[in-house]
Amino acid sequence: MTQSFRQAMAWLHTWFGLVLGFVLMAAFFFGTLSVFDREIDRWAIPSTRFEPQPMPSYEAILRPAFERMQPSRQAIDAMRPRVDGPMPERFDTVASWSAYTTHRDPVLQLFAGYQIPNARNPDELIWADATIDPRDGTPLPDDRLKVGSGFFYPMHYGLTLDWKHLGIWIVGFSALVMLAALVSGVVMHRKLFRELFTFRPGKGGLRSVLDLHNLTGVVALPFHFFFAFTGLVIFSATYFFPVGHTQLHDLHDLHAEVEARELGLPHQRAGVPGGLANVDAMVAEAQRRWEARGMAGDVGFLVLMHVGDANGYVSVYRAGTDRIALVGQGIHFKAETGELIREDPPSTVVGRVAEFLTGLHLQHFRHWLLRWLYVLGGLLGAVCIATGFVFFVEKRKRQHAREGSQGARVVDALAVTMVTGMVMAALGILVANRLLPEDLPARGDWERYAFWGTWALALVHAGWRSAPVARGLANPAWREQCWSIAALALAAPVLNWITTGDHLLQTVAARYWPVAGFDLALLATAAIAGATALHLGRRATASAAATARHREAAHA
């Protein structure tokens, strides 16, 4: 009975891990990159390479920037089918203005929501966003792709598949299955503690691959389990309660109105013009109240609701630099008078647990050592999945060769694409970022095309070069794509130097680590990929020599 149960767990672990490992590989790899998404943004957008700034003065910096904002032509065109009649030339009824920053962001993100005349859904808003230099309010290019926070990060949790949140559902299902795979892996490996200290690279072949798979799985087991679980917690409303915004839409809106009345924060505009007191004074009062409670006073999020209306109010939220839990501890003021409306009370026990789990997953706090441990855990997860692919193919390819099956060849080609090919694609978008002209129209789209094009080429190459696998031999695509990774990873910092002048010696001397650290990481990637390619080359040569000797012995 015990043996059959373990065999069932082995089947579950093998096949669920194989089928959904391709999604999890992307989630782990891009999640690892997302730990330093803001720093990658600095590398990708040279005009934002300056030190992080605090939330600036509303009166001197933010208000003029907000008043300049209007929805883009693309946003207007997308909204047009949901509006009866013509769209206005200018949107004047401001539902909200907001500004957001973190301790790692030198730039400031601005968002503005506007009411739409004759909209079929009166509650629907049209949105505008902008990026400014918080030192003087200078608008920064808004057509640049934020490669870290705007591409790698969404790839981590949604694969950039936005239709009906399809990518979020795929990643969520994969995370759920990953929890089952982790449990089944623990059941399979009864001697878990011994495997924590077992790695025999000298054994070669399947043994060393399996040792590495077990080692990376066991060492980072708490990390893998925790982040799969908290990822599900973060999107629980999407996964488990989607009816709140669909079948129960009217009840959801009614609840929002009742909650707003209880909190004293007006849910809708009064329709009566209202003024705006000094927002900077409100921010100073919020900081004074935080300081009185022994809290840091950095402002991370500033929101003005129902701007220009008698029901307007201003909300000031604390930045999350000094705590793990993701909670803003907002303080709210009446816009017209600056009078305090309320301070957010402490959360319930359940709320505090959810805030802690969410904050620990998203790591908005200031702790560089823990951030690097996140990187280590993410890389261990990626290595665990990659070695699982390799073990699956190596264990079966000779049997498949004897049977004339193409199964191992297909899996190996997909594994190459999802391991080395994905790294090539990530480097491809970085190289394109430095090669494309700065004034190229739709430049961000071309960078995305470079990413997907590089990945597609990796898939074609992996399939084309996988013929030896059908004969029980190694796929040379692994080695060749490692050389491609080394070349691309070396080219990216060189191109950064050529196009911006920010070479490594200069950025290290200036201690500007967002760019210097990323260049160093690229060079380390090139070195590791080159060393791996050399190792695979030596193994291929040794294998070919052994095969030749075997054939000579057979003929003799």
N, C-alpha and C positions, 0 to 999 in steps of 0.2 A: 504493500500500500504506500509506504513512504517513498519507495523507489519510483513508483508510477507517478506520484504527486510531483516529485522532483523532475521527472521527465516532462510532465505537463508544463511545469514552470520553465523548463529549458526551451520547450517549443514556443511558449508565449514570449519569452525573452528574445529568442532568435528572430522570429518572424515579425513581431510587432516592432522590435528594434530596427530590423532591416527596412521595413516598409515606411515607417515614420521617421527613421533616422535621418533621411534626407532633409526633412523639414527641421528637425531638431538641430542638425548641423548648422543650418542657416541661423536658427535662433541663438545658438551658443556663440557662433563666430561674430555675428553682427551685434549681439549683446555685449560681447567683449569690447568691440570697437566703440560701442555706445557709452562705455564707462568714461571715455574721454571724448565724447561727441563735441563738446564746446571747443576743446583744443584743436580737434580736426577742422572745425569751422574756421578757426583763426588761420590755420595753415592754408585752407582752401580760398579764403577771402582776405587777401593781403591788406585791404583798406581797414580791416578791423583789428590789426595787430597793435594794440596798445593795452595798457593795464586795466583790469576791471575797475568799474566806477560805481559809486553809490547812486541811489535813486536821486535824480537832480531836482532842482526847484521846479514846482509846477508853474509858478507865475513867470519865471524867466525862461525856462526851457520847454516844458511840456505843453503849456497852453498854446503857444504859437504853432508847435508841431501838430497838435491835434486839430487846430483850426484849418491847417493846410490839407488834411486828409480827406480823401473821397474814394469810393469804391473803384476798382479797376474796371476797364472796359470788359475784360473777361468775366468778372463777377456780375456785371450788369447784364451781359448777354445770357449768362447762365440763369439769372433770375427772371428774365423777361417772360418765359412761358408761364410763370406762376403769378403774373400780374395782369389784371384787366385794364386795358388802356395803355397809353404811352408811359414810358419811364421818364422821370424828371431829369432835367439837365444837371441839377445839383440837388444833393440830399441834405436837407437842413435840420430835420428832426432827429436829434442825437439820442439814441436809447442808452448808449454807454460809451465811455472812454476808459481805457485801461492801459497801464504800463507795467511791464514785467522784466525783472532782471534776477540774476543769481550772482553768487560770489565768484563765479568763473566767467561771467559775461562782461566784456568791456562795452559791448553795444547794448542798446535798450530797444526792446520790442514794444511797439505801440499797436493797439487794436481799437477799432471804432465800429460800433454797430448803429445802423440807421433804420428808422421806420420807413416803410415803403407805401406811398399812396396807392390805394386801390389793390393792395395785395389780397389774394384769395384767402390766405391765412393771416389775419391781422397781427398775430404774434410773431410771424416770421420776419427776420431782420436781414439786411444786406450788410456785409462786413468789408472793412478795409483794414489793411495792416501796413506798417512801415517800420523801418529800422533807422535809428538816429544815433549820432555820436552824443552821448549824454553830457559831454564836457561843454558843448556849445550849441547843441540842437541841430547840427548839420545833417541833412538827410544822407543816408548811405545807400548805395545801389541795392534795390530791392529785387532785382531780377537775377541775383547770384544764387546759385544752389548752395544751401548750407549742407555740405556733404555729410557732416557728422550728425547733426540734429535733424536735418531735413530729409536724409536718405538712409544712412546706415541705421539710425534709431528706428524709423518706421519699418525697415526690413526686419528688425529684431522681433517685433511683436505682431506685424501684420503683413509681411512680405510685399508691401506696397500694393496689395490687392484690396482696393477700397470699396468695390461694388458690394453693397449689402454687408459690409464688414467681413467679406469672405476670408481674407487673410487672417483676421483675428480669430475667426472660428477654426480655421485649419491649425493655426499655432496652438490654440487652446485645447483642441482635441489631442494634438500631439503631446502637449504637456501632461494631459490626463493619462494618456497611454504611457508616457515616460514614468509616471509614478508607479504604474503597474509593472513596467520593465525593471525599475529599481528594486521593487519588492521581490519580483521573481528572481532577479540576480542575486539578492541576498540569500534567498532560499536555495538556489543552485550551489552557492559557494558556502558550504558549511564551515570551512576553515578560514573565515573572513579575516581574522586577526593575523594569521600567518601570511596571507596574501598581501597584507599591507606592507610587508617587508620582503616580498619576493619579486625580484626582477633578474632574469638570467639572459642578458643580451648575448652572451657567448654561446648559448644553446642554438641560436639561429632558427630560421624557419618559423613554424607555427608556435613553438613553445615561447619564444621571446615576444611574439606578437600578442599571444594570449596573456602573458605575464604583464605586458604594458597595458593591455585593455583592463585587466583586473585591478592593477595598481592605480591607474588614473580614476577608475570607477570607485574604488574603495576610499582612496585618500580624500576625494572631493564629494563623497556620498552625501554628507549633510548639506553641502552647498547645492548639489544637484536637486536634492529633495526639496529643500527650502525654496529655491527659486522657481521650481516648477509649481509648487503649491501657491506661493505668493503671487505669481503671475496670474493664476486662476482667480485669486482673491481680488486683484486689481480690476479684472474685467468681469467680475461676478455678475454685475448688473446686466451686462451684455449677454453672458452665457445663460444665466439662470432666471433672470427677470426681464426678458425683452418685451413682455406684454405691457410693461409700465408705460412704454412709449408707442404702443401699437393699439391693441384692443382696449387698453385702459387709459388711452390718451386723455380723455376728458376728465377722468378721475384724477389722473396725475396732475393736470393743470389746476384742478380745484384744490388739491392738497397743497400745491405751491402757493396759492392765494391765501389759504388758511394759515400756513406756516409763516408767510410774510406778515400777516396781521399780528400773529402772536409775537413775532420778533420785533415788531415796530418798524420794519423796513418795507416801504410801499412797494407793492408788486407792479403797479401800473402808473402811468402818468396821470396827473390830475387834470391836465388840459388847461391849467392856469400858469402863465409865465412866472418864473421864479429866478431869483438872483443866485449868486455864488459867492460865499464868503471866502476869506483867505485860506486856500488849501494848504499852503506851507505851514500855517499856524495849526491846522488840524493834524498834520503829520508830526509836528513838534510835540503836540499834546499827546498823540499816540505813543511817541517814543518816550515821553516823560512817564506815562503810565506803565509801559513795559519795564522801564528802569526801576520804578518803584516796586515792581514784582520780581526784581532780580533777573531780568531777561535782557538779552542783547537787543539792540534797537535798530538793526538793519532792516530797511523796508524792501520787501521783495515784490510786492504787488500792490498797485494803487488803482482803485476803481471809482469812477464817477458814474452813478446811475441816474437816468432821467435828466440829462443835462438840460438846463434852461427851463425846468418845470418846477412848480411848487413842491412836488413830491420828491425832488432830487435829494440824493444823499451821497456821501463820500465814505468809502471803506478803505482802511489802511491795514495791510497784512504784513506780518513779520516774515523776514527771509528765514529759510531753514538751514542756517549755517551751524547752529550750536546744538542741534538735537537730531535724533533719528526719526522720530514720528513726523509724518508729513501733515502738519496742521498750521494754519496761518495765524491763529489767535487774533482774529480781526477786531478792529475797533471802528465803530460806525458813527458818523456825524451827519447832522442835517445840513444840506448843502447851503441853504439860504442864510443860515445864522451861525453855522459852525458849532451848534449845540450838540453835546454828546447824546446819541440815541441809545447805544448799548455797547457792552464789551462781550465778546463771545465767551460763554461760560465753559468750564472744563467739560470735556467729553465724558460720555458714559463709559463704563468698563469695556463694553463691546466696541464702542467707538475708538477708545484708546488702543485696543488690540489691533483693530483694522488700520489705524493711522501708523502704528509702529511697523506692522508688516509691510504696508505700502511704502513707508519711508525707507525701510531697510532694503527693499528691492530697488527703489529708484535712486537711492544714495545721493540726495541733494545736500547732505551735510558736508562739513569741512573736515575731512579725515583722509589724508593722502595715502597713508599706509593701508587702510582698509580698502581704498579704491584700487590699489595695486593687487591686494588679495582677491578682489573681485575679478581682476584681469586673469590672475593665476587660475582661479576656479573655472572661469569661462574657457580658458585654453585647455585645461584638463578635461573638461567636458567634450570639447571638440576632438581632442586626441582620443578619448575613450570611444567616441562614435566612429572616428576614422579607423582606428585599429579593429573595431568590430566589423566594419566593411571588409578590411583586408583579411581578417581571420575567416570570415564567411567564404570569400572567394578562394583563398589558399586551401581551405579544407576540402573544397568541392571541385576545383578546376580539373584535377587529373581524372577524377571519376567522370566528370562531364565530358572530358576529352575522349575517354574510352567509349562513352555512350553516344558520342556525336551530338551532345546537347550544347546549345548556345547560352544556357542560363548563366553560367559563371562569367562568360564574356560580357553579357549585357550588364550584370551587376557591377562588374569591374569598371566598365566604361562610365556608368553612372556615378560610381564611387570616385573615380578620378575627377569627373566634372564637379562633384559636390565638395571635394576636398581641395585639390590644387587649383581646379578651375574657378572655384569661388574666390580664392585668394587672388588669382589673376584678375578676375573681374573687379575686385575692390581696388587693386592697384591700377587697373586700366582707367577707372574713373578719376583717380588722382593724377595720372599722367595726362589725361585729356584736360583736366582742370588747369594744368600749367601750360598746355600747348595751344588751347583754343584762344583766339583773339578776345581781348577784354570787351570789345564793343560788338561782338557777334550777337545778332538777334536770337532770342530764345536759347541763350548759351546753356542754361541749366538743362534744357531738353537734350542738347547735344552731349552733355556729360552723361546723362542717363543712357542715351543710345550707346555711348562708349562702354558703359558697364555691361549692358545686356548683350551688346555685340561681342565683347571679349568673352563673356560667359558662353555665348552660342558657339564661338570658334573653339573654345575649350571642349565643348560637348562633341563637336564634329571631329576634332583631333583625337579625342579619347576613343570615340567609336572606330575611327579609321585605323588607329594604331593598336586596337585591341585584338587583332587576329591571332597573335601568339597565345592568348589566354585559351582559345578554343583547342589548342594543342597541348595545354597543360603547362605553358611557359608564362613568364612575367610579361606584363604590359609595359612597353618602353615609354608609354605616354606619361607615366609617373615621373620618370627621370627627366624627360624633355620639358614637361610643364614646370618642374622644379627649377630648371635652368631659366625658363621664361619668367618665373617669379623673381628669381635673383636679378635678372636684367631689369625688370620693371621696378623692383624695389630700389635698385641702385639709380635708375633714371629719375625717379620722382624727386629726391632731394637735390640732385644735380640740376634738374629743371627749375626747382624752386629757387636755387641760387642764381641761375641765369636770368629768370624772369622777374625776380624781386630784389636781388642783391643781398638777401638775407641768408648768407651761407652759414654753415654750422659753427665755425669759429666765432663769427660775429654774434650769433644768437646765444651761444653758450657764454661768451664774455659778458653780454648784456643780461644774462640770467633770464632770458625770455623763454621759459620752458615749454609753453604751448607749441612753439615752432621747433625749438631745439630738441625737445623730447620726442616729437613726432619724427623728425629727421633721423634721430638716433634709433628709434624703433624700426624705421624703414631699413636702415643699414643693417641692423641686427637680423631683420627678416631676410635680407639678401644673403647674409653670411650663413644663416641656418639653411636656407633653400639651396645654396651652393654646396654646402657640406653634405646635405641629403642627396643631392644629385650625384656627387662624387661617390658616395657610399653605394647608391643604387647602381652606378656604373661599374664599380668593382664587383658587386654581387652578380651583375649580368655577365661580366667577363668570366668570373669564376664558374658560373653556371654553364656558360657556353663551352668552356674548356672541359668541364666534367662530362657534359653531354658528348663531346667529341671523343673523349677517352673511352666512354661507354660504348660508343659505336665502333671504335677501333677494336675494342676487346671482343665485341660481338662478331665482327667480321673475321677476327683471328680464330 
